[in-house]
Amino acid sequence: MKYLSKSVSIIVILLLAFSSVYAQSNPLTLKECVQIALDNSSKIAIAKRSLDTAQLEVKDARAGYLPGLGISAGYNINDTYDKIEWTEKHYDARLSLTETFYDNGQTSAKIKQAKARLTSAQLDFQKIQDDLVLEVIKNYYTLLKAQGMLKVKEEGLKQAQTHLNLAKARYDAGSVPKSDILKAEVEVSGAELDSIEAENDLSLARTDLNNCLGIDLNAPILIVDTEDSVESIWMSFDECLVYALKNRPEIKEAEINLKINEISLKLAQKEVWPSIALEGSYNTDIDQLINKYDWNESTGWEIGIKASLPIFDAGRAKRGVIKANIDLANTKTNADQLKKEIALEVKKAYLTAKSQKKVIETTEKQLSQAKESFESTQGRYSSGVAPIYEVTDAQASLNNAQTNYVRAVYDYQIAIFTLKKVIGGEIL
């Protein structure tokens, strides 16, 4: 047992080492991350089981059209035959085949309702899948953004250290006061703090992505940086809204729920109305068949029409109709509210994407100007023309411009994918 424990420990260590090497040598693409999340998601697993249940309910509803085969047996004594003995006067055994040919449309309505619920389950599965895909995308680009931010902060720290070294050299040469060194040291400290915060943001972003993928939170996952050109907004807001109201799974599901409640109302009304049923049965007395070996004498059939009218049920059937009408009215109200919520969601996503596109254009100009200003100021300081505060200010402006640009690029990607999702389009 001791050696088995050691062996298991060694295997675990080797697997962890292999996983680490694999993660480092095989960065994951966005589509690969999405597939991992779909494979590991408990919500997806539950939604699939709900689909299976809905399919079974359709089969159950269709079974109403099929004949029923059953066997029954019993033993009894009474005041006439009061002795416990094994005779045909005491026991009874029958084999019955029954079929309902017409039930006032109830079976047909139940089949339609079950099919509608299956469609609703399929749409709900699509919605859960779309939500997960967008969540993965957001976490994926957030991690890329955090990686970009760390690079910017690390580069800023290197520049700050270079400024400090230059200030010390010029101070030793007697060309600048000691305040230049102090100013440069403050810049280095600030850059170090920025790097620490960026490293923490990177760790948090990686943890969030791991959690979204359903893998170990400490897994050293690497992802592929996307170098695709920034996609433009391809539709107007009105076109986006029309498309969303036509293609969002929630809209389709609301329409299906409306249909389900309409069928429920019809079924409730059938409980109030007179009902007519056409039924048939074929019975076999097993005891007679065994004892007399005569199929004709042991079997019989019957077909009958049965009409029924509920006279008094304490108002249960009427209350059922009232409840069904309330449910139908609520479904219609919810559908109208859903359209308003989707319109708001599309409006926000559209404006965000449009705004982020402008932010990219602005930060590109800002970054170009900041680079030019920094290079000029740094050269002037090296020549002894500019004071150090101009260099540190130019460096701060460059770091800010780089940060804004990195943030804008990945935020725009997230905004575009969000817009695709809220209009009901194909996300990936």
Order of alpha helices (4+ residues) and beta strands (2+ residues): alpha-alpha-alpha-beta-beta-alpha-alpha-alpha-alpha-beta-alpha-alpha-beta-alpha-alpha
